[in-house]
């Protein structure tokens, strides 16, 4: 977790704000999430992917909604 937050707080402050705001459009939120994912080491990416896959129906539905926009 520490590594994840370390990478998150390396982002520009406007990304922090948008990540935490309830009004951020899904595409912007996904872009921020992908940026953090791309910066963390592979062992943490694996943990994040496992968590996403454990919620596959919800994850797939959310990704489908983003792609349709």
C-alpha atoms as a printed R data frame, in Angstrom:
   type eleno elety resid chain resno       x       y       z
1  ATOM     1    CA   UNK     A     1   0.000   0.000   0.000
2  ATOM     2    CA   UNK     A     2   2.797   2.403   0.825
3  ATOM     3    CA   UNK     A     3   4.236   2.026  -2.686
4  ATOM     4    CA   UNK     A     4   0.822   2.705  -4.234
5  ATOM     5    CA   UNK     A     5   0.331   5.903  -2.240
6  ATOM     6    CA   UNK     A     6   3.919   6.986  -2.857
7  ATOM     7    CA   UNK     A     7   3.263   6.806  -6.608
8  ATOM     8    CA   UNK     A     8  -0.152   8.438  -6.260
9  ATOM     9    CA   UNK     A     9   1.294  11.449  -4.453
10 ATOM    10    CA   UNK     A    10   3.941  11.842  -7.147
11 ATOM    11    CA   UNK     A    11   1.089  12.863  -9.473
12 ATOM    12    CA   UNK     A    12   0.292  16.554  -9.945
13 ATOM    13    CA   UNK     A    13  -2.033  17.983  -7.247
14 ATOM    14    CA   UNK     A    14  -4.836  18.476  -9.791
15 ATOM    15    CA   UNK     A    15  -4.838  14.702 -10.330
16 ATOM    16    CA   UNK     A    16  -5.228  14.136  -6.578
17 ATOM    17    CA   UNK     A    17  -8.145  16.551  -6.517
18 ATOM    18    CA   UNK     A    18  -9.839  14.968  -9.508
19 ATOM    19    CA   UNK     A    19  -9.284  11.435  -8.219
20 ATOM    20    CA   UNK     A    20 -11.015  12.287  -4.946
21 ATOM    21    CA   UNK     A    21 -13.817  14.458  -6.349
22 ATOM    22    CA   UNK     A    22 -17.225  12.860  -6.840
23 ATOM    23    CA   UNK     A    23 -17.801  15.008  -9.926
24 ATOM    24    CA   UNK     A    24 -14.811  13.760 -11.937
25 ATOM    25    CA   UNK     A    25 -15.897  12.284 -15.279
26 ATOM    26    CA   UNK     A    26 -15.222   8.530 -15.520
27 ATOM    27    CA   UNK     A    27 -12.795   8.914 -18.429
28 ATOM    28    CA   UNK     A    28 -10.647  11.350 -16.422
29 ATOM    29    CA   UNK     A    29 -10.754   9.086 -13.376
30 ATOM    30    CA   UNK     A    30  -9.727   6.086 -15.492
31 ATOM    31    CA   UNK     A    31  -6.828   8.068 -16.966
32 ATOM    32    CA   UNK     A    32  -5.536   8.916 -13.496
33 ATOM    33    CA   UNK     A    33  -5.921   5.317 -12.353
34 ATOM    34    CA   UNK     A    34  -4.044   4.044 -15.398
35 ATOM    35    CA   UNK     A    35  -1.255   6.555 -14.807
36 ATOM    36    CA   UNK     A    36  -0.774   5.296 -11.242
37 ATOM    37    CA   UNK     A    37  -0.999   1.678 -12.436
38 ATOM    38    CA   UNK     A    38   1.723   2.350 -14.988
39 ATOM    39    CA   UNK     A    39   4.034   3.804 -12.336
40 ATOM    40    CA   UNK     A    40   3.837   1.074  -9.710
41 ATOM    41    CA   UNK     A    41   6.176  -1.937  -9.779
42 ATOM    42    CA   UNK     A    42   5.041  -5.178 -11.408
43 ATOM    43    CA   UNK     A    43   4.423  -6.983  -8.113
44 ATOM    44    CA   UNK     A    44   1.894  -4.317  -7.152
45 ATOM    45    CA   UNK     A    45   0.327  -4.326 -10.625
46 ATOM    46    CA   UNK     A    46  -0.293  -8.040 -10.155
47 ATOM    47    CA   UNK     A    47  -2.057  -7.396  -6.828
48 ATOM    48    CA   UNK     A    48  -4.181  -4.656  -8.419
49 ATOM    49    CA   UNK     A    49  -5.093  -6.871 -11.383
50 ATOM    50    CA   UNK     A    50  -6.036  -9.740  -9.072
51 ATOM    51    CA   UNK     A    51  -8.300  -7.415  -7.100
52 ATOM    52    CA   UNK     A    52  -9.950  -6.148 -10.279
53 ATOM    53    CA   UNK     A    53 -10.458  -9.683 -11.587
54 ATOM    54    CA   UNK     A    54 -11.977 -10.806  -8.298
55 ATOM    55    CA   UNK     A    55 -14.712  -8.266  -9.040
56 ATOM    56    CA   UNK     A    56 -14.792  -9.065 -12.764
57 ATOM    57    CA   UNK     A    57 -18.517  -8.461 -13.431
58 ATOM    58    CA   UNK     A    58 -18.424  -5.005 -11.836
59 ATOM    59    CA   UNK     A    59 -15.055  -4.194 -13.394
60 ATOM    60    CA   UNK     A    60 -16.208  -5.296 -16.850
61 ATOM    61    CA   UNK     A    61 -19.427  -3.336 -16.530
62 ATOM    62    CA   UNK     A    62 -17.560  -0.190 -15.472
63 ATOM    63    CA   UNK     A    63 -15.043  -0.505 -18.289
64 ATOM    64    CA   UNK     A    64 -17.846  -1.077 -20.795
65 ATOM    65    CA   UNK     A    65 -19.594   2.078 -19.623
66 ATOM    66    CA   UNK     A    66 -16.375   4.067 -20.015
67 ATOM    67    CA   UNK     A    67 -15.806   2.780 -23.520
68 ATOM    68    CA   UNK     A    68 -19.327   3.686 -24.631
69 ATOM    69    CA   UNK     A    69 -18.850   7.340 -23.687
